[in-house]
Amino acid sequence: MDKIASFTINHLKLLPGVYVSRRDRVGAEVITTFDIRMTRPNREPVMNTAEVHTIEHLGATFLRNHPVFKDKTVYFGPMGCRTGFYLVLAGDLSSKDALPLMVEMFEFIRDFEGDVPGACARDCGNYLDMNLPMARFLAKRFLDQVLYVIDDRHLNYPED
């Protein structure tokens, strides 16, 4: 059986950043999957489920309400390894194309106050597993350490 594309990336060399994971065609449309890597795989602790869940709710809400990208957002959700998120957008996009949107989204998460959208029993299957303060901390950390100072090493997958 062939390895899927994300398992061919050398995770020992992978840095936090925003990467194009893959591009797929659906009919005539190109769909771009982004790897939003918030922690360094196998070298630093993964994010806990409560903050991952909170970032997912806030990020999805932000993206689905964005004036430009709401109709281009196909999916936003966590990686099973809890080192980051996948964002799937309609369009043939580069990491640099997605960078302003990522800055905007993580600033929204960093600055968010109040009730997390969808964090109630009626709207979510595990609404008690939320941690807004830690989600805000991680968003700020990602902005300060990666997005505000990003370079090509954090926009392009490492060579093996």
C-alpha positions in Angstrom: 0.0 0.0 0.0 1.3 3.5 -0.9 2.0 6.0 1.8 -0.3 9.0 1.8 1.5 12.3 1.0 1.6 13.6 4.6 3.5 10.5 5.8 6.3 11.2 3.3 7.3 14.5 5.0 10.3 14.1 7.3 8.7 15.1 10.6 12.1 15.1 12.3 13.0 18.2 10.2 9.6 19.8 10.1 9.3 23.3 11.7 6.1 25.1 12.8 4.8 27.0 9.8 2.2 27.1 7.0 2.7 24.5 4.3 0.9 23.4 1.2 0.2 19.8 2.0 -1.4 18.9 -1.3 -3.4 20.2 -4.3 -6.3 18.1 -5.6 -8.7 18.5 -8.5 -12.4 18.2 -8.0 -13.9 18.6 -11.4 -12.5 21.8 -12.8 -11.7 23.2 -9.4 -8.3 23.0 -7.6 -8.5 22.4 -3.8 -5.5 23.3 -1.7 -4.9 21.6 1.6 -2.7 23.6 4.1 -0.7 22.1 6.9 -0.8 24.6 9.7 1.9 23.2 12.0 1.8 24.9 15.4 4.3 22.7 17.3 7.5 21.0 16.3 6.6 17.3 15.7 8.4 14.8 18.1 10.4 17.6 19.7 8.0 19.6 21.8 4.7 18.7 23.6 1.6 18.4 21.5 -1.4 20.5 22.2 -4.0 19.2 24.6 -7.5 18.4 23.2 -9.3 21.2 25.0 -7.2 24.0 23.4 -7.2 22.2 20.0 -11.0 21.9 20.2 -11.3 25.6 21.1 -9.0 26.6 18.2 -11.1 24.5 15.9 -14.4 26.2 17.0 -12.9 29.7 16.8 -11.0 29.1 13.6 -13.9 27.5 11.8 -16.3 30.3 12.9 -13.8 32.9 11.7 -13.2 31.3 8.3 -16.9 30.6 7.7 -17.6 34.3 8.4 -14.6 35.8 6.5 -15.7 38.3 3.8 -13.4 36.8 1.2 -12.8 33.2 2.2 -16.1 32.1 3.6 -17.2 30.6 0.3 -13.7 29.1 -0.4 -13.4 27.3 3.0 -14.0 23.6 2.6 -12.6 22.4 5.9 -10.7 23.4 9.0 -9.8 20.9 11.7 -7.1 19.4 13.9 -4.5 16.8 12.9 -4.8 13.6 14.9 -1.2 14.1 16.2 -2.3 17.4 17.8 0.6 19.3 16.3 -1.5 21.5 14.1 -4.5 21.8 11.8 -5.5 21.2 8.2 -7.2 24.0 6.2 -8.7 23.1 2.9 -9.5 26.0 0.6 -10.9 26.2 -2.9 -8.3 27.5 -5.3 -4.8 26.8 -6.5 -3.0 28.6 -3.6 0.5 28.9 -2.2 1.5 29.1 1.4 2.2 32.8 0.9 -1.3 33.3 -0.4 -2.7 31.8 2.8 -0.4 33.7 5.1 -2.5 36.9 5.6 -5.6 34.8 6.3 -3.6 32.8 8.9 -2.4 36.0 10.6 -5.9 37.3 10.7 -7.4 34.1 12.0 -4.8 33.6 14.8 -5.2 37.3 15.8 -8.9 36.6 16.1 -8.3 33.6 18.3 -5.6 35.4 20.4 -8.0 38.3 21.0 -11.2 36.4 21.4 -13.3 37.0 24.6 -16.6 35.7 25.6 -18.4 32.4 24.9 -16.7 30.1 22.4 -19.1 29.7 19.5 -20.9 26.4 19.5 -19.6 25.5 23.0 -22.9 24.2 24.4 -24.5 20.8 24.6 -27.0 21.5 21.8 -24.3 22.5 19.3 -21.3 20.3 20.1 -20.7 16.7 21.0 -18.0 17.4 23.6 -18.7 21.1 24.6 -17.1 20.8 28.1 -13.6 20.0 26.5 -12.7 23.7 25.9 -9.8 25.8 27.1 -10.0 29.4 25.8 -7.1 30.8 27.8 -4.8 28.2 26.5 -6.1 28.5 23.0 -5.4 32.2 23.2 -1.9 31.6 24.5 -1.1 29.1 21.7 -2.4 31.5 19.1 -0.2 34.3 20.4 2.8 32.0 20.6 2.2 30.9 16.9 1.8 34.5 15.8 4.9 35.8 17.7 7.2 32.8 17.0 6.1 31.9 13.5 3.6 34.0 11.5 5.0 37.5 12.3 8.6 36.4 11.4 8.0 33.7 8.8 10.5 32.8 6.2 10.8 30.1 3.5 11.9 27.4 6.0 8.4 27.7 7.6 6.5 27.9 4.3 8.1 25.0 2.4 8.4 21.4 3.5 12.0 20.4 4.4 14.0 18.4 1.9 14.5 14.9 3.1 
